[in-house]
Amino acid sequence: MPFVNIKITKGNVTADQKKELIKGATQLLVDVLGKKPKTTFVVIDEVDTDNWGIGGRSVTDIRQQT
């Protein structure tokens, strides 16, 4: 019973894109590991950009400077 956890920052991903992520991650486990889609769980966690850091800075700060 595989479990895939995808973490992304909030606000930039549509519902349709999330559906594609779930479908693609499931298919990857089917293709590579031979897992059954019916028993493959995919969870998408959306993390606030204030709570996601890269290179010592929050994503919020990085995005404000671009």
C-alpha positions as CSV (number, residue, x, y, z in Angstrom):
1,M,0.0,0.0,0.0
2,P,2.2,2.9,-1.2
3,F,1.8,6.4,0.2
4,V,3.1,9.4,-1.7
5,N,3.3,12.8,-0.1
6,I,3.7,15.8,-2.4
7,K,4.5,19.2,-0.7
8,I,3.9,22.4,-2.7
9,T,3.6,26.0,-1.8
10,K,0.1,27.4,-1.5
11,G,-1.6,29.5,-4.1
12,N,0.1,28.5,-7.4
13,V,-1.5,25.2,-8.2
14,T,-5.0,24.7,-9.7
15,A,-7.4,21.9,-8.8
16,D,-6.8,20.4,-12.3
17,Q,-3.0,20.5,-11.8
18,K,-3.4,18.7,-8.5
19,K,-5.5,16.0,-10.2
20,E,-2.7,15.6,-12.7
21,L,-0.1,15.2,-9.9
22,I,-2.2,12.5,-8.3
23,K,-2.8,10.7,-11.5
24,G,0.9,11.0,-12.5
25,A,2.3,9.9,-9.2
26,T,0.0,6.9,-9.1
27,Q,0.9,5.9,-12.6
28,L,4.6,6.2,-11.8
29,L,4.2,3.7,-9.0
30,V,2.3,1.4,-11.3
31,D,4.9,1.6,-14.0
32,V,8.1,1.4,-11.9
33,L,7.0,-0.8,-8.9
34,G,4.0,-2.6,-10.3
35,K,1.7,-1.2,-7.6
36,K,-2.0,-1.3,-7.8
37,P,-3.7,2.1,-8.4
38,K,-6.6,1.1,-6.0
39,T,-4.2,0.8,-3.1
40,T,-1.9,3.8,-3.9
41,F,-2.5,6.8,-1.8
42,V,-1.3,10.3,-2.9
43,V,-1.6,13.3,-0.5
44,I,-0.8,16.9,-1.5
45,D,0.1,19.2,1.3
46,E,0.0,22.9,0.5
47,V,2.5,24.9,2.7
48,D,2.2,28.6,3.2
49,T,5.1,30.4,1.6
50,D,6.0,31.9,5.0
51,N,6.7,28.4,6.2
52,W,8.9,27.3,3.3
53,G,12.5,28.4,3.2
54,I,15.2,28.2,0.5
55,G,18.7,29.4,1.1
56,G,17.9,31.0,4.5
57,R,15.0,33.0,3.2
58,S,11.2,32.4,3.0
59,V,9.6,31.8,-0.3
60,T,7.4,34.8,0.5
61,D,10.4,37.1,0.6
62,I,12.0,35.6,-2.5
63,R,8.8,36.0,-4.5
64,Q,8.4,39.6,-3.4
65,Q,11.8,40.5,-4.9
66,T,11.1,39.0,-8.3
